[in-house]
């Protein structure tokens, strides 16, 4: 561009910007405390934003914090089950409960989408052996990931559903942060226990 161009005068060189001011220290929101709130703490389930506490009061807050406060045991269990899928709705593969004449567990149910294709009783053998297959599935060998999940709950491969549920409840109470003074290591262990239990439920062992 030539210095005589009509566009030359419209060019502006950006001036140096002033440095941003350092963030202002916020006071601790603990009643009666005059220290600086250097740490954030969650306001609670279903609430947005954070509290600002000093190091002493954030520790005290974490020791008494209960994410599931106000929820019944059944609601907590439902929340934990839903967390395995990110709290999104799921459907069982091949589950078309609205198809008349085909109940869940019926081996011929997978052919229902094509209408009455079993008019020649081609799949009669499937129906006759359905209960035998269901029994065989119950006795199937434990998969490696299922064995690892049972190890996390300190259970043998032969553990029954009631044993798994009982042990899960015991471990949740033992490793919950409320019972361990807000110990972060305890939170990691609790997360492993919940993930192992949810996996066993998805695998049909609970």
Secondary structure, 3 states (H helix, E strand, C coil): CCCCCCCHHHCCCCCCCCCCCCCCCCECCCCCCCCECCEEEECCCCCCCEEEECHHHHHHHHHHCCCCCCCCHHHHHHHHHHHCCCCCCCCCCCCCCCCCCCCCCCHHHHHHHHCCCCCCCCCHHHHHCHHHHHHHHHCCCCCHHHHHHHHHCCCCCCCCHHHHHHHHHHHHHHHCHHHCCCCHHHHHHHHHHHHHHHHHHHCCCC
